[in-house]
C-alpha cells in the first residue's frame, strides 16, 4: 500500500517547481548544440550564429510541459483514491486514448507529404523515419516479443535490398513483384540464421547474430561478379503505379501523361512516402494481429520463461524460427523499398551501425511497444538531423541524449512488457465488473 505521507510530499508545489526546473535545465544544456547554435554562410565561409531566444523558449516550454505532466499525474492519483493500482475503467480509458493517439498519428502521417510537398527535406526525412519505423517493428518481433537479442538485423535489410536490385536490373522484375519475393528470400535467411542459434541465449546469441551480419556484408563486398563489390548496384528502377512511372511525359506511359496533368518532381517524392507509409501500416496490422494469435502468445511466453514453455509442450524450435523468419521478412521488405528509393546500393549502406540504430529504436521505445518504436524512431532520426551543423560532435551528442533518456526511462519511452491477450481480457473483465456487468 502506498505511503500517504510520501504521496503528500510528492505533491508539494515546491517539489513540482524544482522538478520542472531540473527538466528545463537539462533541455537547455542538451539544446545548446541542436537549437542554440547554428551555422550560417558569411562571405563564403561558415560562421556560428546563436539562437538563444529559441533555446530559452524551448526550455520554457519544457518547464511548463513538465508542470502539466505532474499536474495530470497527481490528478489521476487523486481520482484513484490514493491507490497505486489504476482502476479498470482508467486502464480501459487509457487503451481508448492509445487508439485515439494512433489515429491522430496516422492522420498526421497522411497529411504531412501534401502539406510539405514543396519542401523535399521534410518529406525525405519523414520517409527515412518510416523506414526505421518499419525496421523497428520487424526487429520488435524478434527482440521485443520473442526475447531473442539480434545484433545482425541489418543483414536481412541488405538481403532484401540486393534481391530487388538484382532481380530488377538483371531480370526486369517490377518493384511490386520483387516485394514478396525479397520478403520470402529474407525469411529463408532468417531461418538459416535461426537454426544454429536454437540453443543459444543472451550474449552468445548476440555474438552469433553479430557475426552473421558481418558475414553478409563481407559476402556482398567480395562477391564482385554478382554484387559488383564496393562499386554497388546503380540504376535501380523506381516503383511504378500500375505500370505508370513518375516521370515527365515521353515515350513511356507516365502518371502525369495519363492523368493529363503537368508533371512535378514532388509527385514521385510523395508517392514514395505513401508507399512506405502503407508498408509500415501493413506491418503494424500484421504484428498486432499475430500478437493475439497462438504464435504471438507463444513468442511472449518464450520471452518470459523458455523452460516453462518446453514443460507445457510448446515447440520452442518452431517458435524461435517463426520469430526469426517474420522479423527477417519485414526487414527484407524494408530493404526493397530502400533500394527503390535510393536507386543505388552498396555494402557501405549495411554496416553494424545500422543494426545498432535499429536495436536502439526497439530498446529506447520499449521492447514490445509498437507506439514506442515510432517515438524512438522519430527521436533517433530527428536528433542527428537537428545537430547536422555540428557534424564533428553529432554522434557524441546523440549518444549523450540516449544515455539521458535511458537514465530517466530505463524501460524505454513506452515500456510494455506484458502478455497482450491476458492483459486485454483482464482489463475488459474488470471494467465490466466495475459497472456491474457480469463478465
C-alpha positions as CSV (number, residue, x, y, z in Angstrom):
1,X,0.0,0.0,0.0
2,X,1.3,3.4,-0.8
3,X,2.6,5.7,1.9
4,X,0.2,8.7,2.2
5,X,3.0,10.9,3.6
6,X,5.2,10.1,0.6
7,X,2.3,11.0,-1.7
8,X,1.7,14.3,0.1
9,X,5.4,15.0,-0.1
10,X,5.4,14.3,-3.8
11,X,2.5,16.8,-4.4
12,X,4.3,19.6,-2.7
13,X,4.3,22.6,-5.1
14,X,8.0,23.4,-4.4
15,X,8.9,19.9,-5.5
16,X,7.0,20.3,-8.7
17,X,8.8,23.6,-9.4
18,X,12.2,22.0,-8.6
19,X,11.4,19.0,-10.8
20,X,10.3,21.2,-13.7
21,X,13.3,23.5,-13.3
22,X,15.6,20.5,-13.5
23,X,13.9,19.2,-16.7
24,X,14.2,22.7,-18.2
25,X,17.9,22.9,-17.3
26,X,18.6,19.5,-18.9
27,X,16.7,20.6,-22.0
28,X,18.6,23.8,-22.1
29,X,22.0,22.0,-21.9
30,X,21.1,19.4,-24.5
31,X,19.6,22.0,-26.8
32,X,22.6,24.2,-26.9
33,X,24.2,22.5,-29.9
34,X,20.9,21.5,-31.5
35,X,18.9,24.7,-31.1
36,X,21.0,27.4,-29.5
37,X,23.8,27.3,-32.1
38,X,23.7,27.2,-35.9
39,X,26.0,27.9,-38.8
40,X,25.4,30.5,-41.5
41,X,27.2,31.3,-44.7
42,X,29.1,34.6,-44.3
43,X,31.1,35.6,-47.4
44,X,31.8,32.0,-48.5
45,X,32.7,30.7,-45.1
46,X,30.7,29.2,-42.2
47,X,30.2,31.2,-39.1
48,X,28.4,30.2,-35.9
49,X,25.3,32.1,-35.1
50,X,23.5,31.9,-31.7
51,X,19.7,31.4,-31.2
52,X,19.4,31.9,-27.5
53,X,15.8,33.1,-27.7
54,X,14.8,29.9,-29.4
55,X,16.6,27.9,-26.7
56,X,15.1,29.8,-23.9
57,X,11.7,29.4,-25.4
58,X,12.2,25.7,-25.7
59,X,13.4,25.4,-22.1
60,X,10.3,27.4,-21.0
61,X,8.1,25.0,-22.9
62,X,9.8,22.0,-21.3
63,X,9.3,23.7,-17.9
64,X,5.5,24.3,-18.5
65,X,5.1,20.8,-20.0
66,X,6.7,19.2,-17.1
67,X,4.4,21.0,-14.7
68,X,1.4,20.0,-16.8
69,X,2.5,16.3,-16.7
70,X,3.0,16.4,-13.0
71,X,-0.4,18.0,-12.5
72,X,-2.1,15.4,-14.7
73,X,-0.3,12.6,-12.9
74,X,-1.3,13.9,-9.5
75,X,-4.9,14.4,-10.6
76,X,-5.0,10.8,-11.7
77,X,-3.6,9.7,-8.4
78,X,-6.4,11.6,-6.5
79,X,-9.0,10.1,-8.8
80,X,-7.8,6.6,-8.0
81,X,-8.4,7.3,-4.3
82,X,-4.7,7.0,-3.4
83,X,-4.4,3.6,-4.8
84,X,-1.3,2.6,-6.7
85,X,-3.2,0.3,-8.9
86,X,-5.1,2.1,-11.7
87,X,-8.8,1.2,-11.9
88,X,-10.0,-1.0,-14.7
89,X,-12.1,1.9,-16.2
90,X,-9.0,4.1,-16.1
91,X,-7.0,1.4,-17.9
92,X,-9.8,1.0,-20.4
93,X,-9.8,4.7,-20.9
94,X,-6.1,4.6,-21.4
95,X,-6.5,2.0,-24.1
96,X,-9.0,4.1,-25.9
97,X,-6.6,7.1,-25.5
98,X,-3.9,5.0,-27.2
99,X,-6.2,4.2,-30.1
100,X,-7.0,7.9,-30.5
101,X,-3.3,8.8,-30.3
102,X,-2.6,6.2,-33.0
103,X,-5.4,7.5,-35.2
104,X,-4.1,11.0,-34.8
105,X,-0.6,9.9,-35.7
106,X,-1.8,8.2,-38.8
107,X,-3.8,11.3,-39.8
108,X,-0.7,13.5,-39.4
109,X,1.4,11.0,-41.4
110,X,-1.1,11.0,-44.3
111,X,-1.5,14.8,-44.4
112,X,2.3,15.6,-43.9
113,X,3.5,15.0,-47.5
114,X,0.8,17.1,-49.0
115,X,1.3,19.9,-46.6
116,X,5.1,20.0,-47.2
117,X,5.2,18.8,-50.8
118,X,7.3,21.8,-51.7
119,X,9.9,21.0,-49.1
120,X,11.9,18.0,-50.2
121,X,13.9,17.9,-47.0
122,X,10.9,17.4,-44.7
123,X,9.3,14.7,-46.9
124,X,12.7,12.8,-47.3
125,X,13.3,13.0,-43.5
126,X,9.8,11.7,-42.8
127,X,10.4,8.9,-45.3
128,X,13.6,7.9,-43.5
129,X,11.7,7.9,-40.2
130,X,9.1,5.5,-41.7
131,X,11.8,3.2,-43.0
132,X,13.3,2.9,-39.5
133,X,9.8,2.5,-38.0
134,X,9.2,-0.5,-40.3
135,X,12.6,-1.9,-39.4
136,X,11.9,-1.3,-35.7
137,X,8.6,-3.1,-35.9
138,X,10.3,-6.0,-37.6
139,X,13.0,-6.3,-35.1
140,X,10.5,-5.8,-32.3
141,X,9.1,-9.3,-33.2
142,X,12.4,-10.9,-32.5
143,X,13.7,-8.8,-29.6
144,X,10.5,-7.3,-28.0
145,X,8.1,-10.2,-28.4
146,X,10.3,-13.4,-28.6
147,X,13.1,-12.0,-26.4
148,X,15.9,-13.0,-28.8
149,X,18.7,-10.5,-28.9
150,X,19.6,-9.9,-32.6
151,X,22.6,-7.7,-33.4
152,X,22.8,-8.6,-37.1
153,X,19.3,-7.4,-38.3
154,X,20.8,-5.2,-41.0
155,X,21.8,-8.4,-42.8
156,X,18.1,-9.1,-43.7
157,X,17.7,-5.4,-44.7
158,X,20.7,-6.0,-47.1
159,X,19.3,-9.3,-48.4
160,X,16.0,-7.6,-49.4
161,X,17.7,-4.6,-51.0
162,X,20.1,-6.7,-53.0
163,X,17.4,-9.2,-54.0
164,X,15.4,-6.3,-55.5
165,X,18.4,-4.7,-57.1
166,X,19.5,-7.9,-58.8
167,X,16.0,-9.0,-59.9
168,X,15.1,-5.6,-61.2
169,X,18.3,-4.9,-63.1
170,X,19.1,-8.4,-64.3
171,X,15.6,-9.9,-65.0
172,X,13.5,-6.8,-65.3
173,X,11.0,-7.7,-62.5
174,X,9.0,-4.8,-61.1
175,X,9.0,-3.4,-57.6
176,X,5.7,-5.0,-56.7
177,X,6.7,-8.4,-57.8
178,X,10.0,-8.2,-56.0
179,X,8.4,-7.1,-52.8
180,X,7.1,-10.6,-51.7
181,X,10.0,-12.4,-53.4
182,X,12.5,-10.4,-51.4
183,X,10.5,-10.9,-48.2
184,X,10.5,-14.7,-48.7
185,X,14.2,-14.7,-49.5
186,X,15.0,-12.7,-46.4
187,X,12.7,-15.0,-44.3
188,X,14.7,-18.0,-45.7
189,X,17.9,-16.3,-44.4
190,X,16.2,-15.7,-41.1
191,X,15.5,-19.5,-40.8
192,X,19.1,-20.1,-41.9
193,X,20.3,-17.9,-39.0
194,X,17.8,-19.3,-36.6
195,X,18.8,-23.0,-36.8
196,X,22.4,-22.7,-35.5
197,X,21.2,-20.4,-32.7
198,X,18.4,-22.6,-31.3
199,X,20.4,-23.5,-28.2
200,X,21.9,-20.0,-27.6
201,X,20.6,-17.2,-25.4
202,X,21.6,-13.8,-24.3
203,X,25.2,-12.7,-25.0
204,X,26.0,-15.8,-27.0
205,X,23.1,-15.3,-29.3
206,X,24.0,-11.7,-29.7
207,X,27.6,-12.6,-30.8
208,X,26.3,-15.1,-33.4
209,X,23.9,-12.7,-34.9
210,X,26.5,-10.0,-35.0
211,X,28.8,-12.4,-36.9
212,X,26.0,-13.3,-39.3
213,X,25.5,-9.6,-40.1
214,X,29.2,-9.2,-40.8
215,X,29.3,-12.3,-43.0
216,X,26.5,-11.0,-45.2
217,X,28.3,-7.6,-45.5
218,X,31.6,-9.3,-46.4
219,X,29.9,-11.5,-49.0
220,X,28.3,-8.5,-50.6
221,X,31.7,-6.8,-50.6
222,X,33.8,-9.6,-52.1
223,X,31.3,-11.4,-54.4
224,X,32.1,-8.8,-57.1
225,X,30.7,-10.9,-60.0
226,X,27.2,-10.8,-58.6
227,X,27.1,-7.7,-56.3
228,X,29.7,-5.5,-58.0
229,X,31.5,-5.4,-54.7
230,X,32.2,-1.9,-53.3
231,X,31.0,-0.3,-56.5
232,X,27.5,-1.4,-55.6
233,X,24.5,-1.6,-58.0
234,X,23.2,1.5,-59.7
235,X,20.2,2.4,-61.9
236,X,17.8,0.5,-59.8
237,X,14.2,1.1,-61.1
238,X,11.8,3.2,-59.1
239,X,8.3,1.9,-58.1
240,X,5.5,2.5,-60.6
241,X,1.8,3.0,-60.1
242,X,0.0,0.3,-62.1
243,X,2.9,0.3,-64.6
244,X,2.9,4.1,-64.9
245,X,6.1,5.8,-64.0
246,X,6.5,9.2,-62.2
247,X,8.5,11.0,-64.9
248,X,8.0,13.8,-67.5
249,X,5.7,12.8,-70.4
250,X,7.7,11.0,-73.1
251,X,7.6,7.7,-75.0
252,X,6.8,5.6,-71.9
253,X,3.5,5.8,-70.1
254,X,3.6,8.1,-67.2
255,X,1.2,9.1,-64.4
256,X,1.2,12.8,-65.4
257,X,0.6,11.9,-69.1
258,X,-2.3,9.5,-68.3
259,X,-4.0,11.9,-65.9
260,X,-3.4,14.9,-68.2
261,X,-1.6,17.0,-65.6
262,X,1.6,18.8,-65.6
263,X,4.5,16.8,-64.2
264,X,6.1,17.9,-61.0
265,X,9.1,16.3,-59.2
266,X,7.2,16.2,-55.9
267,X,4.7,13.7,-57.3
268,X,7.3,10.9,-57.2
269,X,8.5,12.0,-53.7
270,X,5.1,12.0,-52.2
271,X,4.3,8.6,-53.9
272,X,7.4,7.0,-52.4
273,X,6.4,8.4,-49.0
274,X,2.9,6.9,-49.3
275,X,4.3,3.6,-50.4
276,X,6.5,3.2,-47.3
277,X,3.6,4.6,-45.1
278,X,1.4,1.8,-46.5
279,X,4.0,-0.9,-46.0
280,X,4.6,0.3,-42.4
281,X,0.9,0.3,-41.6
282,X,0.5,-3.2,-43.0
283,X,3.5,-4.3,-40.9
284,X,1.8,-2.8,-37.8
285,X,-1.5,-4.5,-38.5
286,X,0.2,-7.9,-39.2
287,X,2.2,-7.8,-35.9
288,X,-0.8,-6.6,-33.8
289,X,-2.9,-9.4,-35.3
290,X,-0.2,-12.1,-34.7
291,X,0.3,-11.0,-31.1
292,X,-3.3,-12.2,-30.4
293,X,-2.9,-15.5,-32.2
294,X,-1.3,-18.6,-30.6
295,X,2.0,-17.9,-32.2
296,X,2.1,-14.5,-30.8
297,X,1.3,-15.8,-27.3
298,X,4.0,-18.4,-27.7
299,X,6.5,-15.7,-28.5
300,X,5.7,-13.8,-25.4
301,X,5.6,-16.9,-23.3
302,X,9.1,-17.9,-24.6
303,X,10.3,-14.4,-23.8
304,X,9.2,-14.8,-20.2
305,X,10.3,-18.4,-19.5
306,X,11.6,-20.7,-22.2
307,X,11.9,-23.7,-19.8
308,X,8.3,-23.4,-18.8
309,X,7.3,-23.3,-22.4
310,X,9.1,-26.6,-23.0
311,X,7.4,-28.1,-20.0
312,X,4.0,-27.0,-21.4
313,X,4.7,-28.8,-24.7
314,X,5.3,-25.7,-26.8
315,X,7.7,-26.4,-29.7
316,X,10.3,-23.8,-28.9
317,X,12.2,-24.6,-32.1
318,X,9.3,-23.6,-34.3
319,X,8.5,-20.6,-32.2
320,X,12.1,-19.2,-32.5
321,X,12.3,-19.9,-36.2
322,X,8.9,-18.3,-36.9
323,X,10.1,-15.1,-35.0
324,X,13.4,-15.0,-36.9
325,X,11.6,-15.6,-40.2
326,X,8.9,-13.0,-39.8
327,X,11.4,-10.4,-38.5
328,X,13.7,-11.1,-41.4
329,X,10.9,-10.9,-43.9
330,X,9.8,-7.5,-42.7
331,X,13.4,-6.3,-42.8
332,X,13.7,-7.6,-46.3
333,X,10.6,-5.7,-47.5
334,X,12.1,-2.5,-45.9
335,X,15.3,-3.2,-47.8
336,X,13.4,-3.4,-51.1
337,X,11.9,0.0,-50.5
338,X,15.3,1.4,-49.5
339,X,16.9,0.2,-52.8
340,X,14.0,1.5,-54.9
341,X,14.1,4.9,-53.2
342,X,17.9,5.3,-53.4
343,X,18.4,3.9,-56.9
344,X,21.8,2.8,-55.8
345,X,23.0,0.4,-53.0
346,X,26.4,-0.7,-51.8
347,X,27.7,-2.7,-48.8
348,X,28.5,0.6,-47.1
349,X,24.8,1.1,-46.5
350,X,24.5,-2.0,-44.4
351,X,27.1,-1.7,-41.6
352,X,26.8,-2.7,-38.0
353,X,25.9,0.9,-37.2
354,X,22.5,0.4,-38.9
355,X,21.9,-2.7,-36.7
356,X,22.8,-0.8,-33.6
357,X,20.4,2.1,-34.5
358,X,17.5,-0.3,-35.2
359,X,18.1,-2.2,-31.9
360,X,18.4,1.2,-30.1
361,X,15.0,2.1,-31.6
362,X,13.4,-1.0,-30.2
363,X,15.0,-0.7,-26.7
364,X,14.6,3.0,-26.4
365,X,10.9,2.8,-27.4
366,X,10.2,0.0,-25.0
367,X,10.6,-3.6,-26.1
368,X,7.2,-4.9,-27.3
369,X,5.6,-1.5,-27.7
370,X,4.6,-0.6,-31.2
371,X,3.9,3.1,-30.5
372,X,7.2,3.3,-28.6
373,X,9.1,2.2,-31.7
374,X,7.5,5.1,-33.6
375,X,8.5,7.6,-30.9
376,X,12.1,6.2,-30.7
377,X,12.5,6.3,-34.5
378,X,11.4,9.9,-34.5
379,X,13.9,10.7,-31.7
380,X,16.9,8.8,-33.2
381,X,16.4,10.1,-36.8
382,X,15.5,13.7,-35.9
383,X,18.1,14.3,-33.2
384,X,21.1,13.8,-35.6
385,X,19.3,15.9,-38.2
386,X,18.9,18.8,-35.8
387,X,22.6,18.6,-35.0
388,X,23.8,18.3,-38.6
389,X,25.5,21.7,-38.5
390,X,27.9,20.2,-35.9
391,X,28.8,17.0,-37.6
392,X,32.0,16.6,-35.6
393,X,30.1,16.3,-32.3
394,X,26.8,15.0,-33.7
395,X,27.3,11.4,-32.6
396,X,28.7,12.4,-29.3
397,X,25.6,14.5,-28.6
398,X,23.5,11.7,-30.0
399,X,25.0,9.2,-27.5
400,X,24.6,11.7,-24.6
401,X,20.9,12.1,-25.4
402,X,20.5,8.4,-25.5
403,X,22.2,7.9,-22.1
404,X,20.0,10.7,-20.6
405,X,16.8,9.1,-21.9
406,X,17.8,5.6,-20.7
407,X,18.6,7.0,-17.2
408,X,15.2,8.7,-17.0
409,X,13.3,5.9,-18.7
410,X,15.2,2.6,-18.2
411,X,12.3,0.6,-19.5
412,X,12.0,2.6,-22.7
413,X,9.8,5.6,-23.7
414,X,6.7,3.4,-23.6
415,X,7.5,0.2,-21.8
416,X,5.0,-2.6,-22.5
417,X,6.5,-5.9,-21.3
418,X,3.3,-7.9,-20.5
419,X,1.2,-10.5,-22.2
420,X,-1.0,-8.9,-24.8
421,X,-4.0,-11.3,-24.7
422,X,-4.2,-11.7,-20.9
423,X,-3.9,-8.0,-20.1
424,X,-6.6,-7.1,-22.6
425,X,-9.0,-9.7,-21.2
426,X,-8.3,-8.8,-17.6
427,X,-8.9,-5.1,-18.3
428,X,-12.2,-5.7,-20.1
429,X,-13.5,-8.1,-17.4
430,X,-12.5,-5.8,-14.6
431,X,-14.2,-2.8,-16.3
432,X,-17.4,-4.8,-16.8
433,X,-17.3,-5.8,-13.1
434,X,-16.9,-2.2,-12.0
435,X,-20.1,-1.1,-13.9
436,X,-22.0,-4.1,-12.5
437,X,-22.0,-6.3,-15.6
438,X,-21.0,-9.9,-15.0
439,X,-18.0,-10.9,-17.1
